[in-house]
Amino acid sequence: MDFDWPETQDVRSHRVTLLLGHRENRELLAEWIREETPHVPLVPDDGAASPVAEDGDISFTSADSDTSPFASADRDTNPYDSDGDRDIPRGDICIVDQRMVAQHREWVSAQKRAANREFYPVLLVHSDDERRLKQWIWSLVDEAIAAPIRIPVFERRLNNLLERRRLSVAHAREFRTAEHQYRALFEASNDAIVVFDPVRDVIQESNKRATELLGYSRAELRQLSPASLFSTDTDRYHAFVEATLDTGRGWTDDLVVTRRDGTEIVTEVSVSVIEFDDSPRLVASIRNVTERHSQKLELERRRDELDELHSINRTLRKTTQAVARASCRSELEQKVCEQLANSDRYEFAWIGTADEETGEIVPQTVAGDAPEYLESVTIRADDTPTGRGPAGTALRKGVVSIVQETQTDPAYEPWRHLATRYGVDAVAGVPIRHDDETYGVLTIYANEPNAFGEKERNVLADLGVTVGHAINALQAHRDAKRFEEAVEHAGHAIYIASGDGTIEYVNSAFEESTGYTREEVVGCHHSVLRTGEDNPSFHTELWESVSTGDTWQDETTGRRKDGRRQHIDQTVAPISTIGNEENYIVAVRMDITDERRRQQQLQTLHRVLRHNIRNELNVIRGYLDIVDEETPEGTAESAMSKIRSSTEELLRTSRQARRIEQTFVRSDDASESPAKQSFSSVVRAHCDLVRTRFSEATVEWSVPECGAAVDAEFGTALNEILTNALRHNDSAAPTVICEASVENTGATVTQAVVSVRDNGPGIPVHERRVLREGEETPLLHGSGLGLWLVNWILTELGGEVRIDDNDPRGTVVTMRLPLYDV
């Protein structure tokens, strides 16, 4: 039988279960699937079947047809018998005919259920009018195609169903991934989480924390009614659930939970409503707040007790507010006394301190009628009759001292007559303390006997501690401000860093010295200030010294924000804060760059000038002697030429010294920054200038066009190198090649590289060594100032200079320095 099969789509391979009663139809369809599609047909062992085909189509007999093979005697051998459902292979899609879907209804339904969130497509092949198909069939099948089958239609529907399955599998996989993630969050929650169905009144899910908090296993919880967890708080629980369901919004309340062992705990229950299968579910987050609840009850009990002291609380609250608003100790003490004296409960109050020389308690701040009263009394802090009253006892013993009845208490005998005159019936002395420090005594006078009960005594003791703490805080703040002002206006750069080296504070001098603002450097590691030139053991020794509590002092090199090097005389000391285990360091940095530079410059000038002038003058003297002697013709002229050459050399040395002075002696105005010029323009200008001066020489250069700028001083260094390369060039064809390029070093600035090549005699080894060593000695010195000038300029600009031999002859001088945005 020949068929005109259309080309199949290029899709991934799927397994196709053929649940068809007609064997030839089944075999033809399986063959077509194998040969014309990438899919794999799954066909169980078949029994007898009857083929029917016409006009190039595959036909299936009706399930009710007398010619159905399943109505024949071979029925008992049919592999699709309902008793053999377990042998039916399950693929990615099932193609079933009308008779088989009826016979294997339960199997098809089971496959649908087993697919869970994945789409399991069922394609029905039928010979009846679709309108005559039973309703239950449509609940199982996803597509239907009438027989005889048109292959293009069949293929299109097959691919559509498989594409739907592919998408559903992908979605199911994403859902499972999300489900696993949410399950992980669910299990990792610190709160107990219980999911329950309020309609069926059952717990459906719980996390590990729920089993730990409630004492039940998960299986046991699923057997419980949610209300059973709140057995002693059932009414509130039901009202809580009803309110949540009615509003549809989250709800939080405190409920009592009964654990499995019978113990009760107070919990904070937060419930949210979610819809699942068109039915509400409640997600309850349960947190044990028993301790917090107990604290709350204790606070309520104390609040009830303190209601008896409502008036004193009101007064002390205003007093505390006044304390919090005070900006200095005298203001604080004055406000405390005024608040107490202005209350309905007290007559007057004052704060005093003991005079160390006389032993008397001297009032510092008074309010109410205290001034008149205090003018007539003497109060001491020692154990004498005038020191045994409330004020003296409180100050001496450090506890609240009370006289409840001034007319009968022997301790108040020295002042009884004054108490009568001023209507004083009770007195309280309150020590003002913080930790082990006593700042004075607060004395309060009441116009009723027994005005200071035990509860009020405790409140007053707290007031004394509060005032003492506030005084201590004000003094600490004053000391801190004083220290901060001192550090801020110090002449040296100062920064404070944590133990891991993170900068937490810098003063104004630091900003001025390094070029960094506070915002730029605070939070950064202090290594941002390093150049990387120090010995590796340098910083190790520093930290070892500081970590043992010692102060470290030495010279080091630093780098400003603009890349310039600094010579720093640095002192680093450890500091610690009270009550804080973290250690800190304070670093005081003195910029000695100018001092070191001038020292080096003076040393070099001294060596060079002394040596060169002496040598050149000796040459002049020697040749002058020759002139004076009788010599052959022409000798005097040669001698005079040497004299002139030596003289010119001395003049050049003098001019170089002058340039050094002009380059490095700047204004003392620290705000004045070096001028910046276009890097490309500087290189071209000086190359062109040297070519003009040495017209007989060949001067070539290459420089990239870029928008970067360089310090103007670089031009002096470049001019010195170019001039030196030609002035001392003894080649028949003097040549200088200047090549400039730009490199990105990964640092905060881009770097310029300028190399100057010549074909002259080269720079002597001892001249190079002087630059490497950084100083002149009697046995190691340069013959001029040019290279020193270049070295100083490049070092000052944060760059470097390197000298190498040129091949085959001459010198290569390479200069590196930072570039800046224009």
BELPE-V869372 format. One record per backbone hydrogen bond with DSSP energy under -1.0 kcal/mol. NH is the residue of the N-H (numbers start at 1). CO is the residue of the C=O. If there is no record, write none. Layout:
NH_CO / NH_CO
//
This chain:
5_3 / 11_9 / 16_40 / 17_93 / 18_42 / 19_95 / 26_22 / 27_23 / 28_24 / 29_25 / 30_26 / 31_27 / 32_28 / 33_29 / 34_30 / 35_31 / 36_32 / 37_33 / 40_14 / 42_16 / 54_57 / 57_54 / 59_52 / 65_62 / 68_65 / 71_68 / 72_69 / 75_72 / 77_74 / 78_75 / 81_78 / 84_81 / 85_82 / 87_84 / 88_85 / 92_15 / 93_15 / 94_121 / 95_17 / 96_123 / 97_19 / 98_125 / 101_97 / 102_98 / 103_99 / 104_100 / 108_104 / 109_105 / 110_106 / 111_107 / 112_108 / 113_109 / 114_110 / 115_111 / 116_113 / 118_115 / 123_94 / 124_143 / 125_96 / 126_145 / 132_129 / 133_130 / 138_134 / 140_137 / 141_137 / 142_122 / 143_122 / 145_124 / 147_126 / 149_58 / 154_150 / 155_151 / 156_152 / 157_153 / 158_154 / 159_155 / 160_156 / 161_157 / 162_158 / 163_159 / 164_160 / 165_161 / 166_162 / 167_163 / 168_164 / 169_165 / 170_166 / 171_167 / 172_168 / 173_169 / 174_170 / 175_171 / 176_172 / 177_173 / 178_174 / 179_175 / 180_176 / 181_177 / 182_178 / 183_179 / 184_180 / 185_181 / 186_182 / 187_183 / 188_184 / 192_286 / 194_284 / 195_205 / 196_282 / 197_202 / 201_197 / 202_197 / 203_224 / 204_195 / 205_195 / 207_193 / 211_207 / 212_208 / 213_209 / 214_210 / 215_211 / 221_217 / 222_218 / 223_220 / 224_221 / 228_225 / 229_226 / 230_227 / 233_230 / 237_233 / 238_234 / 239_235 / 240_236 / 241_237 / 242_238 / 243_239 / 244_240 / 245_241 / 246_242 / 247_243 / 248_244 / 251_271 / 253_269 / 255_267 / 257_265 / 258_229 / 259_263 / 260_214 / 262_259 / 265_257 / 267_255 / 268_287 / 269_253 / 270_285 / 271_251 / 272_283 / 274_281 / 276_279 / 279_276 / 281_274 / 282_196 / 283_272 / 284_194 / 285_270 / 286_192 / 287_268 / 289_266 / 293_289 / 294_290 / 295_291 / 296_292 / 297_293 / 298_294 / 299_295 / 300_296 / 301_297 / 302_298 / 303_299 / 304_300 / 305_301 / 306_302 / 308_305 / 309_306 / 310_307 / 313_309 / 314_310 / 315_311 / 316_312 / 317_313 / 318_314 / 319_315 / 320_316 / 321_317 / 322_318 / 323_319 / 324_320 / 325_321 / 332_328 / 333_329 / 334_330 / 335_331 / 336_332 / 337_333 / 338_334 / 339_335 / 340_336 / 341_337 / 342_338 / 347_445 / 349_367 / 350_443 / 351_365 / 352_441 / 353_362 / 355_360 / 359_355 / 361_379 / 362_353 / 364_351 / 365_351 / 367_349 / 373_369 / 374_370 / 375_371 / 376_373 / 380_386 / 381_359 / 384_382 / 387_384 / 393_389 / 394_390 / 395_391 / 396_392 / 397_393 / 398_394 / 401_429 / 403_427 / 406_425 / 408_405 / 409_405 / 412_409 / 413_410 / 415_412 / 416_413 / 419_415 / 420_416 / 421_417 / 422_418 / 424_419 / 425_446 / 426_446 / 427_403 / 428_444 / 429_401 / 430_442 / 432_440 / 434_437 / 437_434 / 439_432 / 441_352 / 442_430 / 443_350 / 444_428 / 445_348 / 446_426 / 450_404 / 457_453 / 458_454 / 459_455 / 460_456 / 461_457 / 462_458 / 463_459 / 464_460 / 465_461 / 466_462 / 467_463 / 468_464 / 469_465 / 470_466 / 471_467 / 472_468 / 473_469 / 474_470 / 475_471 / 476_472 / 477_473 / 478_474 / 479_475 / 480_476 / 481_477 / 482_478 / 483_479 / 484_480 / 485_481 / 486_482 / 487_483 / 488_484 / 489_485 / 490_487 / 493_589 / 495_587 / 496_505 / 497_585 / 498_502 / 499_583 / 501_498 / 503_524 / 504_496 / 505_496 / 507_494 / 511_507 / 512_508 / 513_509 / 514_510 / 515_511 / 521_517 / 522_518 / 523_503 / 524_521 / 526_501 / 528_525 / 529_526 / 530_527 / 538_535 / 541_537 / 542_538 / 543_539 / 544_540 / 545_541 / 546_542 / 547_543 / 549_546 / 550_545 / 552_572 / 554_570 / 556_568 / 558_566 / 559_529 / 560_564 / 561_514 / 563_560 / 566_558 / 568_556 / 569_590 / 570_554 / 571_588 / 572_552 / 573_586 / 575_584 / 580_577 / 584_575 / 585_497 / 586_573 / 587_495 / 588_571 / 589_493 / 590_569 / 592_567 / 596_592 / 597_593 / 598_594 / 599_595 / 600_596 / 601_597 / 602_598 / 603_599 / 604_600 / 605_601 / 606_602 / 607_603 / 608_604 / 609_605 / 610_606 / 611_607 / 612_608 / 613_609 / 614_610 / 615_611 / 616_612 / 617_613 / 618_614 / 619_615 / 620_616 / 621_617 / 622_618 / 623_619 / 624_620 / 625_621 / 626_622 / 627_623 / 628_624 / 629_625 / 635_632 / 638_634 / 639_635 / 640_636 / 641_637 / 642_638 / 643_639 / 644_640 / 645_641 / 646_642 / 647_643 / 648_644 / 649_645 / 650_646 / 651_647 / 652_648 / 653_649 / 654_650 / 655_651 / 656_652 / 657_653 / 658_654 / 659_655 / 660_656 / 661_657 / 662_658 / 663_659 / 664_660 / 665_661 / 666_664 / 672_669 / 677_710 / 679_708 / 682_678 / 683_679 / 684_680 / 685_681 / 686_682 / 687_683 / 688_684 / 689_685 / 690_686 / 691_687 / 692_688 / 693_689 / 694_690 / 697_694 / 698_734 / 700_736 / 702_738 / 709_820 / 710_677 / 712_675 / 714_711 / 715_712 / 717_713 / 718_714 / 719_715 / 720_716 / 721_717 / 722_718 / 723_719 / 724_720 / 725_721 / 726_722 / 727_723 / 728_724 / 729_726 / 736_698 / 737_757 / 738_700 / 739_755 / 740_702 / 741_753 / 743_751 / 751_743 / 752_817 / 753_741 / 754_815 / 755_739 / 756_813 / 757_737 / 758_811 / 768_764 / 769_765 / 770_766 / 771_767 / 772_768 / 773_769 / 774_770 / 777_780 / 789_785 / 790_786 / 791_787 / 792_788 / 793_789 / 794_790 / 795_791 / 796_792 / 797_793 / 798_795 / 799_794 / 800_816 / 802_814 / 804_812 / 806_810 / 812_804 / 813_756 / 814_802 / 815_754 / 816_800 / 817_752 / 819_750 / 820_709
//
